Amino acid sequence: MEKLFYDMITELHIREGFVQITYQNPSLFDFPMRPFNYYEAREHFLRQEVYGEDTNRVENFWSGDKVQTFVGNGSRPTMRKIEFRMHTKKGFRWVEQLAFFASDEGRQGGLMVMLRDITDAKGERMDALNAKDRAQREMVGLPDIFTFYKRAEALLAQYPNHKFLLFTTDIKNFKLYEAIYGEEKSRALLMMVADELKEQLRTALGTAGYLGDDSFCCMFATERSTKEIVELVRQVIQRLADANMGFSESIGIYEVTDRSEHIENMYDKALLALNTVRHNHKENIAVYRPNMFMSKERVSEAVQDIRRGIQAGEFTFYTQPVVDINCGKPVSAEALVRWVKDGRVISPGEYIPLLERTGYVVMLDQYIWERVFERQRAMLDQGVETITCSVNVSRIDFELIDVAQLFQSLKEKYRIDPKLIGIEVTESAYADNYDTVQKTISRLRELGFRIYLDDFGSGYSNLNSLSDMKLDILKLDMKFVQGRDEQRTIKIMESIINMAHLLNLPVVCEGVETEAQLKMVKALGIYYVQGYYYYRPFPYDRMEEMLRAGDRVDTVGIRLHAANRVHMVEVFDDNVYSDTLLNHILGPVAFYEMDPEKHVELVRVNDLYYSIVGREALVDEAYRNHITDYVINKEDIVHLLEAAEANALTGSQADILYRRADEKIMTIHAHAFLVSKSSDGIGRYYVSLRNFTVLYDRIRKEMKTELEHEAGGTVSVRGALKENET
């Protein structure tokens, strides 16, 4: 038989919501030849099959707005192409993926996707990647997913009368854990999880695998009930949690019932169970149940029921206030969707996951957004001063619609001051499609809307990423106040809160339910909370009553308290806490002191500082006391610190030419804040640093080329660049 040019051919019917693999090279792939739910298949492909460093690029390629535009061009032949690295039976391989619009047989929104192996053309880079992957697996000491599948199938065939359970697990908040404690301790944690699996298999018939990143799988035979196994797993999780601050796992379990089923289908069922607790802060373990999976017919019926409910006005929104603990009054509120059907309030957990999987959550979100604008407008028309009401925007919203354009339309339609509408974006949505979300949020902020980062700490972003996100308010995930180990929680919260305050971000703590939790967050310098201690979610009618009363709410809203800045003084002290903050959370930073005579002294730096200035970690006294000797224009750093003092809220920014230890000249972008000033006139300053040398060199080169082209000869770009920089 003639070898096909492509190694995989797939049909994507996006509007109909399913994916079908029609051909795959068996030497590279072994995916089930059955229809998949489009959104579930896309998520699995991005998280499990694509090499981690390529995930964002591939996800952006398949982002909803680009796919819709592509599909919309179906009247003429079109093609899109991308190259990336993918996990195969032969390890990581470079592949080329081509997508063609297909409209045959009257289908709308269909794409033909073809994939071929192009590794041979990539050579050494691929060899290095596979070497890295092998090293990671050798460290963990467990086989890959393909080997796991083969061993699991062999066990099922060899022991037909044994009861088997299949587990899949990942570590919650792993990226946050890595940001706090560093790579070495994170690797040690992975090895502990792997060792625990190996220990369990010493006395049980089974096999385990490592899926990469923080994910594992395991299957073993047992005579115990599934309930007993779940309890034993809980004990293991707690033992690991006691040994590792901030550790927690999500685990999905599938009890093997149909041995004729493909092993990957079994794994998918365990993964489906895991996904139900992935973001659940009170439960870590879920056992697969048949009702977790819906047929296409049942999905269609459920979606139609929801569409009918929207048209019938059964969907509304409740509000849960954010409270300023100093006055005990609401300062803003979050809109939460509720479905009131036949007199019963249906939990969002019963229908939101379905809508997210099918993409129909967009329909419901738009409906709720407009209702919030509508009710806010009604209050204003009655002469009632209102507070900000925030709405939730999901990952699917960013993929499938132009969120910024829609909010602009609502703003204009209802003539609403955008400061009265907050937009809540979860950490996971931000991390899943960073570029698209970042661009959209920039447009929303330009329109005047305030952006909330919701559920921060749920495990997707590290703390350094906060400085790059365009945000107005940070909402801490409820797990921080509802955790078991208060002292460990406090240490993590201190780091996050200080980082947020450095970035001028007010912090809201979610999930506050008890007086003890309230006292804890207040002691940490958090002044805004949301949770059952003050209010459970309630209908908006009640919020309207509170607004009309006037004195029951604080219309000033969420703002950064001046007291929030005091905490950074602690970083000047040389202790374990400040070392953790400096070296595991912040980017390159330096702390300076300047006396009334404008003498500047370097007080403290972190490890990343040395990496950009090219100096040893042990800085001698002469270097500290004569820091300006290494600045090309010595007045630049003095002016930077003076401007920071004059602008206490926003600080000051400047580009400073700096001489490295190797005598090379660098361009450092510095952002300075005044931390404190003593009675004798000595100021203390926090300065974040970024190396702009490469960027400016490129600008200079591009400008020189452009100017030479226009002038027909050699020109100087010094003046032009200076003008461009200002």
Buried (B, 14 or more C-beta within 10 A) or exposed (E): EEEEEBBBBBBBBBBBBBBBBEEBBEEBBBBEEEBBBBBBBBBBBBBBBBBEEBBBEBBBBBBBBBBBEBBEEBEEEBEBEBBBBBBBBEBBBBBBBBBBBBEEEEEEBBBBBBBBBBBEEBEEEBEEBBEEBEEBBEEBEBBBBBBBBBBBBEBBEEEEEBBBBBBBBBBBBBBBBBBBBBEEBBBEBBEBBBEBBBEBBEEEBBBBBBBBBBBBBBBBBBEEEBEEBBEEBBEBBBEBBEEBBBBBBBBBBBBBEEEEBBBBEBBBBBBBBBBBBBBBBEEBBBBBEEEBBBEEEEBEEBBEEBEEBBEEEBBBBBBBBBBBBEEEBBBBBBBBBBBBBEEEEBEBEEBBBBBBBBBBBBBBBBBBBBBBBEBBBEBBEEEEEBBBBBBBBBBBBBBBBBBBEBBBEBBEEBEBEBEBBBBBBBBBBBBBBBEBBEEBBEBBBEBBBBBBBBBBBBBBBBBBBBBEBBBBBBBBBBBBBBBEEEEBBBBBBBBBBBBBBBBBBBBBBBBBBEEEBBEBBBEBBBBBBBBEBBBEBBBBEEBBEBBBEEEEBBBEBBEBBEEBBEBBEBBBEEEEBBBBBBBBBBBBBBBBBBEEEBBBBBBBBBEBBBEBBBBEEEBEEEBBEEBBEBBEEEEBBBBBBBBBBEBEEEBBBBBBBBBBEEEEEBBBBBBBBBBBEEEEEBBBBBBBBBBBBEEBEEBBEEBBEEBEEEEEEEBEBEEBBEEEEE
